[in-house]
Amino acid sequence: MLRSQLIATIVVAAIALVISGLHACVSALAGGMSVVIGAFLASKIAQRSDSKKDASAILINLLKAEAVKILVIVVLLFITFKVYKQLVPFALIAGLAAAALFSGAAISKLDDDTTQIK
């Protein structure tokens, strides 16, 4: 999932560089990397092993992971808006959207063997 998000972010950043220049490229990278970093941290939280393996513990871990992901994205975007004065908002949103879309696509592409009832 992270690899797909990184590739999508780099592609959007390259397109932004060609179309609008360096500041758009950096803005797209900032948007995409905020999602990548948030997803990475969330994956570490979701993979934590609790002593109990019941459904409620797994669900709580997933909810914590999603909350951390959203919080990290919001904080990184806030820092980007405050620090980077030459920000190109459209490029930032494009990078953010590309990484977020690939995040959802990766989750929906589960292995067919694990989803089939035998």
Contact map, one row per residue, 1 for C-alpha under 8 A:
1111100000000000000000000000000000000000000000000000000000000000000000000000000000000000000000000000011001100000000000
1111110000000000000000000000000000010011000000000000000000000000000000000000000000000000000000000000001000000000000000
1111111000000000000000000000000000000000000000000000000000000000000000000000000000000000000000000000000000000000000000
1111111100000000000000000000000000000000000000000000000000000000000000000000000000000000000000000010011001000000000000
1111111110000000000000000000000100010000000000000000000000000000000000000000000000000000000000000111011000000000000000
0111111111000000000000000000000110010000000000000000000000000000000000000000000000000000000000000010000000000000000000
0011111111100000000000000000000000000000000000000000000000000000000000000000000000000000000000000000000000000000000000
0001111111110000000000000000000000000000000000000000000000000000000000000000000000000000000000100110010000000000000000
0000111111111000000000000001100110000000000000000000000000000000000000000000000000000000000000110110000000000000000000
0000011111111100000000000000100000000000000000000000000000000000000000000000000000000000000000000000000000000000000000
0000001111111110000000000000000000000000000000000000000000000000000000000000000000000000000000000000000000000000000000
0000000111111111000000001001000000000000000000000000000000000000000000000000000000000000000001100100000000000000000000
0000000011111111100000011111100000000000000000000000000000000000000000000000000000000000001000100000000000000000000000
0000000001111111110000001000000000000000000000000000000000000000000000000000000000000000000000000000000000000000000000
0000000000111111111000001000000000000000000000000000000000000000000000000000000000000000000000000000000000000000000000
0000000000011111111111011001000000000000000000000000000000000000000000000000000000000000001000000000000000000000000000
0000000000001111111111111000000000000000000000000000000000000000000000000000000000000000000000000000000000000000000000
0000000000000111111110000000000000000000000000000000000000000000000000000000000000000000000000000000000000000000000000
0000000000000011111110000000000000000000000000000000000000000000000000000000000000000000000000000000000000000000000000
0000000000000001111111111000000000000000000000000000000000000000000000000000000000000000000000000000000000000000000000
0000000000000001111111111000000000000000000000000000000000000000000000000000000000000000000000000000000000000000000000
0000000000000001100111111100000000000000000000000000000000000000000000000000000000000000000000000000000000000000000000
0000000000000000100111111110000000000000000000000000000000000000000000000000000000000111000000000000000000000000000000
0000000000001001100111111111000000000000000000000000000000000000000000000000000000000011001100000000000000000000000000
0000000000011111100111111111100000000000000000000000000000000000000000000000000000000000001000000000000000000000000000
0000000000001000000001111111110000000000000000000000000000000000000000000000000000000010000000000000000000000000000000
0000000000001000000000111111111000000000000000000000000000000000000000000000000000000011101100100000000000000000000000
0000000010011001000000011111111100000000000000000000000000000000000000000000000000000000001111110000000000000000000000
0000000011001000000000001111111110000000000000000000000000000000000000000000000000000000000100100000000000000000000000
0000000000000000000000000111111111000000000000000000000000000000000000000000100100000000000100110000000000000000000000
0000000000000000000000000011111111100000000000000000000000000000000000000000100000000000001111110000000000000000000000
0000110010000000000000000001111111110000000000000000000000000000000000000000000000000000000100111111000000000000000000
0000010010000000000000000000111111111000000000000000000000000000000000000000000000000000000000010010000000000000000000
0000000000000000000000000000011111111100000000000000000000000000000000011001100000000000000000010000000000000000000000
0000000000000000000000000000001111111110000000000000000000000000000010001000000000000000000000010011000000000000000000
0100110000000000000000000000000111111111000000000000000000000000000000000000000000000000000000000010000000000000000000
0000000000000000000000000000000011111111100000000000000000000000000000011000000000000000000000000000000000000000000000
0000000000000000000000000000000001111111110000000000000000000000000111111000000000000000000000000000000000000000000000
0100000000000000000000000000000000111111111000000000000000000000000010000000000000000000000000000000000000000000000000
0100000000000000000000000000000000011111111100000000000000000000000000000000000000000000000000000000000000000000000000
0000000000000000000000000000000000001111111110000000000000000000100110000000000000000000000000000000000000000000000000
0000000000000000000000000000000000000111111111000000000000000001110110000000000000000000000000000000000000000000000000
0000000000000000000000000000000000000011111111100000000000000000100000000000000000000000000000000000000000000000000000
0000000000000000000000000000000000000001111111110000000000000000100000000000000000000000000000000000000000000000000000
0000000000000000000000000000000000000000111111110000000000001101100000000000000000000000000000000000000000000000000000
0000000000000000000000000000000000000000011111110000000001001101100000000000000000000000000000000000000000000000000000
0000000000000000000000000000000000000000001111111000000000000000000000000000000000000000000000000000000000000000000000
0000000000000000000000000000000000000000000111111100000000001000000000000000000000000000000000000000000000000000000000
0000000000000000000000000000000000000000000000111110100000000000000000000000000000000000000000000000000000000000000000
0000000000000000000000000000000000000000000000011111100010000000000000000000000000000000000000000000000000000000000000
0000000000000000000000000000000000000000000000001111100000000000000000000000000000000000000000000000000000000000000000
0000000000000000000000000000000000000000000000000111110010000000000000000000000000000000000000000000000000000000000000
0000000000000000000000000000000000000000000000001111111011000000000000000000000000000000000000000000000000000000000000
0000000000000000000000000000000000000000000000000001111111000000000000000000000000000000000000000000000000000000000000
0000000000000000000000000000000000000000000000000000111111100000000000000000000000000000000000000000000000000000000000
0000000000000000000000000000000000000000000000000000011111110000000000000000000000000000000000000000000000000000000000
0000000000000000000000000000000000000000000000000101111111111000000000000000000000000000000000000000000000000000000000
0000000000000000000000000000000000000000000001000000111111111100000000000000000000000000000000000000000000000000000000
0000000000000000000000000000000000000000000000000000001111111110000000000000000000000000000000000000000000000000000000
0000000000000000000000000000000000000000000000000000000111111111000000000000000000000000000000000000000000000000000000
0000000000000000000000000000000000000000000011010000000011111111100000000000000000000000000000000000000000000000000000
0000000000000000000000000000000000000000000011000000000001111111110000000000000000000000000000000000000000000000000000
0000000000000000000000000000000000000000000000000000000000111111111000000000000000000000000000000000000000000000000000
0000000000000000000000000000000000000000010011000000000000011111111100000000000000000000000000000000000000000000000000
0000000000000000000000000000000000000000111111000000000000001111111110000000000000000000000000000000000000000000000000
0000000000000000000000000000000000000000010000000000000000000111111111000000000000000000000000000000000000000000000000
0000000000000000000000000000000000000000000000000000000000000011111111100000000000000000000000000000000000000000000000
0000000000000000000000000000000000000100110000000000000000000001111111110000000000000000000000000000000000000000000000
0000000000000000000000000000000000100110110000000000000000000000111111111000000000000000000000000000000000000000000000
0000000000000000000000000000000000000100000000000000000000000000011111111100000000000000000000000000000000000000000000
0000000000000000000000000000000000000100000000000000000000000000001111111110000000000000000000000000000000000000000000
0000000000000000000000000000000001001100000000000000000000000000000111111111000000000000000000000000000000000000000000
0000000000000000000000000000000001101100000000000000000000000000000011111111100000000000000000000000000000000000000000
0000000000000000000000000000000000000000000000000000000000000000000001111111110000000000000000000000000000000000000000
0000000000000000000000000000000000000000000000000000000000000000000000111111111000000000000000000000000000000000000000
0000000000000000000000000000000001000000000000000000000000000000000000011111111100000000000000000000000000000000000000
0000000000000000000000000000011001000000000000000000000000000000000000001111111110000000000000000000000000000000000000
0000000000000000000000000000000000000000000000000000000000000000000000000111111111000000000000000000000000000000000000
0000000000000000000000000000000000000000000000000000000000000000000000000011111111100000000000000000000000000000000000
0000000000000000000000000000010000000000000000000000000000000000000000000001111111110000000000000000000000000000000000
0000000000000000000000000000000000000000000000000000000000000000000000000000111111111010000000000000000000000000000000
0000000000000000000000000000000000000000000000000000000000000000000000000000011111111000000000000000000000000000000000
0000000000000000000000000000000000000000000000000000000000000000000000000000001111111000000000000000000000000000000000
0000000000000000000000000000000000000000000000000000000000000000000000000000000111111110000000000000000000000000000000
0000000000000000000000000000000000000000000000000000000000000000000000000000000011111110000000000000000000000000000000
0000000000000000000000100000000000000000000000000000000000000000000000000000000000011111000000000000000000000000000000
0000000000000000000000110110000000000000000000000000000000000000000000000000000010011111100100000000000000000000000000
0000000000000000000000110010000000000000000000000000000000000000000000000000000000000111111100000000000000000000000000
0000000000000000000000000010000000000000000000000000000000000000000000000000000000000011111110000000000000000000000000
0000000000000000000000000000000000000000000000000000000000000000000000000000000000000001111111000000000000000000000000
0000000000001001000000011011001000000000000000000000000000000000000000000000000000000001111111100000000000000000000000
0000000000000000000000010011111100000000000000000000000000000000000000000000000000000011111111110000000000000000000000
0000000000000000000000000001001000000000000000000000000000000000000000000000000000000000111111111000000000000000000000
0000000000010000000000000001001000000000000000000000000000000000000000000000000000000000011111111100000000000000000000
0000000110011000000000000011111100000000000000000000000000000000000000000000000000000000001111111110000000000000000000
0000000010000000000000000001011111100000000000000000000000000000000000000000000000000000000111111111000000000000000000
0000000000000000000000000000000100000000000000000000000000000000000000000000000000000000000011111111100000000000000000
0000100110010000000000000000000100000000000000000000000000000000000000000000000000000000000001111111110000000000000000
0001110110000000000000000000000110110000000000000000000000000000000000000000000000000000000000111111111000000000000000
0000100000000000000000000000000100100000000000000000000000000000000000000000000000000000000000011111111100000000000000
0000000000000000000000000000000000000000000000000000000000000000000000000000000000000000000000001111111110000000000000
1001100100000000000000000000000000000000000000000000000000000000000000000000000000000000000000000111111111000000000000
1101100000000000000000000000000000000000000000000000000000000000000000000000000000000000000000000011111111100000000000
0000000000000000000000000000000000000000000000000000000000000000000000000000000000000000000000000001111111110000000000
0000000000000000000000000000000000000000000000000000000000000000000000000000000000000000000000000000111111111000000000
1001000000000000000000000000000000000000000000000000000000000000000000000000000000000000000000000000011111111100000000
1000000000000000000000000000000000000000000000000000000000000000000000000000000000000000000000000000001111111100000000
0000000000000000000000000000000000000000000000000000000000000000000000000000000000000000000000000000000111111100000000
0000000000000000000000000000000000000000000000000000000000000000000000000000000000000000000000000000000011111110000000
0000000000000000000000000000000000000000000000000000000000000000000000000000000000000000000000000000000001111111011000
0000000000000000000000000000000000000000000000000000000000000000000000000000000000000000000000000000000000001111111000
0000000000000000000000000000000000000000000000000000000000000000000000000000000000000000000000000000000000000111111100
0000000000000000000000000000000000000000000000000000000000000000000000000000000000000000000000000000000000000011111100
0000000000000000000000000000000000000000000000000000000000000000000000000000000000000000000000000000000000000111111100
0000000000000000000000000000000000000000000000000000000000000000000000000000000000000000000000000000000000000111111110
0000000000000000000000000000000000000000000000000000000000000000000000000000000000000000000000000000000000000001111111
0000000000000000000000000000000000000000000000000000000000000000000000000000000000000000000000000000000000000000001111
0000000000000000000000000000000000000000000000000000000000000000000000000000000000000000000000000000000000000000000111
